[in-house]
């Protein structure tokens, strides 16, 4: 998503030619309006993390965090909700979820306003841990290895 007026999921095809020049082409885009219940009237999408990669038969699934309600939703690469039970608390019950990553079992969220990282078990929709991650203001992005 780019802003609240144009929350799109872009499918980009990357490539390179024989000379080693790289290219990136938008091959598809899907509007996320309608796939996330509270998107309209919010400050928009703040975090985006891969849950499962696409396969031959199934689309990819992403975790998408809404800035001003602290909720994280599952959406597919087709721009659709991943089902009625696909909404999670970011772990602290507050807004400003700035980034989200998934390690295959747990959902990790950085809550910028609080300076905390919350770990959520999406299978049970419960917070497992909260860590102090005080960083300079307005830090974005989170990678867990």
C-alpha positions as CSV (number, residue, x, y, z in Angstrom):
1,X,0.0,0.0,0.0
2,X,1.1,3.5,-0.6
3,X,-1.4,5.8,1.1
4,X,-5.0,5.6,2.2
5,X,-6.3,6.8,-1.2
6,X,-4.5,4.0,-3.1
7,X,-3.9,0.9,-0.9
8,X,-2.8,-1.5,-3.6
9,X,-0.8,-4.7,-3.5
10,X,1.6,-4.7,-6.4
11,X,2.9,-7.9,-8.1
12,X,6.3,-7.0,-9.6
13,X,8.3,-9.2,-11.9
14,X,12.0,-8.8,-11.6
15,X,14.5,-9.8,-14.3
16,X,17.8,-9.0,-16.1
17,X,19.0,-9.1,-19.6
18,X,22.3,-10.5,-21.1
19,X,24.1,-7.2,-20.3
20,X,23.2,-7.6,-16.6
21,X,20.7,-4.7,-16.6
22,X,17.9,-5.3,-14.1
23,X,14.3,-4.5,-14.6
24,X,11.2,-4.4,-12.5
25,X,7.8,-4.4,-14.1
26,X,4.4,-4.2,-12.4
27,X,2.4,-7.1,-13.8
28,X,-0.7,-6.9,-11.6
29,X,-2.1,-4.8,-8.8
30,X,-5.0,-5.5,-6.4
31,X,-6.9,-2.9,-4.3
32,X,-7.0,-3.8,-0.6
33,X,-10.2,-1.8,0.0
34,X,-12.8,-4.3,1.1
35,X,-10.3,-7.0,2.2
36,X,-9.4,-5.2,5.4
37,X,-12.4,-4.2,7.5
38,X,-11.1,-1.0,9.1
39,X,-8.9,0.3,6.2
40,X,-11.2,3.0,5.1
41,X,-11.2,5.9,7.7
42,X,-7.8,4.8,9.1
43,X,-4.3,6.2,8.6
44,X,-3.6,3.3,6.4
45,X,-1.3,0.3,6.2
46,X,1.9,0.6,8.4
47,X,3.3,-2.9,8.3
48,X,3.5,-5.8,5.8
49,X,5.1,-9.2,6.3
50,X,5.0,-12.5,4.4
51,X,3.1,-15.4,6.1
52,X,3.3,-18.1,3.4
53,X,4.8,-17.9,-0.1
54,X,2.6,-18.7,-3.1
55,X,2.6,-22.2,-4.6
56,X,1.3,-23.5,-7.9
57,X,-2.2,-23.9,-6.4
58,X,-2.4,-21.3,-3.6
59,X,-1.7,-17.5,-3.4
60,X,0.8,-16.0,-1.0
61,X,-0.6,-14.8,2.3
62,X,0.6,-11.6,4.0
63,X,0.2,-10.1,7.4
64,X,-0.9,-6.4,7.0
65,X,-0.9,-4.1,10.0
66,X,-3.1,-1.0,10.3
67,X,-1.3,1.9,11.9
68,X,-4.1,3.5,14.0
69,X,-5.8,0.5,15.5
70,X,-2.9,-2.0,16.1
71,X,-4.7,-4.8,14.3
72,X,-3.0,-7.2,11.9
73,X,-4.9,-8.9,9.1
74,X,-4.2,-11.8,6.8
75,X,-4.6,-11.0,3.1
76,X,-3.8,-13.0,0.0
77,X,-1.7,-12.0,-2.9
78,X,-5.1,-11.8,-4.8
79,X,-6.0,-8.8,-2.5
80,X,-8.6,-10.8,-0.6
81,X,-9.1,-11.4,3.1
82,X,-7.7,-14.8,4.2
83,X,-10.9,-15.7,6.1
84,X,-13.1,-14.5,9.0
85,X,-10.6,-15.6,11.6
86,X,-7.6,-13.7,10.2
87,X,-7.4,-10.7,12.4
88,X,-4.9,-10.4,15.3
89,X,-4.0,-8.0,18.0
90,X,-0.5,-6.7,17.4
91,X,0.4,-7.9,20.9
92,X,-0.1,-4.8,23.0
93,X,-3.6,-3.7,22.2
94,X,-2.3,-0.2,21.1
95,X,-2.0,1.5,17.8
96,X,1.2,2.3,15.8
97,X,2.2,-1.2,14.7
98,X,5.2,-0.2,12.6
99,X,6.5,-3.5,11.3
100,X,5.6,-7.1,11.2
101,X,7.6,-10.3,10.5
102,X,6.6,-14.0,10.7
103,X,9.1,-16.7,11.6
104,X,6.8,-19.6,10.5
105,X,5.4,-20.0,14.0
106,X,5.2,-16.6,15.7
107,X,4.2,-13.1,14.6
108,X,6.7,-10.4,15.7
109,X,5.5,-6.8,15.7
110,X,7.4,-3.6,16.5
111,X,5.1,-1.0,18.2
112,X,6.9,2.3,17.4
113,X,5.0,4.5,19.9
114,X,5.7,2.1,22.8
115,X,9.3,1.2,21.7
116,X,8.4,-2.5,22.2
117,X,8.4,-5.7,20.2
118,X,5.5,-8.1,20.8
119,X,5.5,-11.8,20.0
120,X,2.1,-13.2,19.1
121,X,1.0,-16.8,18.5
122,X,-1.4,-16.4,15.6
123,X,-2.8,-20.0,16.1
124,X,-4.1,-18.9,19.5
125,X,-4.2,-15.1,19.0
126,X,-2.4,-14.5,22.2
127,X,0.7,-12.5,23.2
128,X,3.6,-14.6,24.3
129,X,6.2,-12.0,25.1
130,X,6.9,-8.3,25.0
131,X,10.5,-6.9,24.7
132,X,11.8,-3.4,25.2
133,X,13.2,-2.2,21.9
134,X,13.7,1.5,22.6
135,X,15.0,3.0,19.3
136,X,15.3,6.5,17.9
137,X,11.9,7.9,17.0
138,X,10.1,6.8,13.8
139,X,12.1,3.6,13.2
140,X,10.4,1.3,10.7
141,X,11.1,-2.3,9.7
142,X,11.8,-5.5,11.5
143,X,13.7,-8.6,10.5
144,X,13.9,-11.7,12.7
145,X,16.5,-14.4,12.1
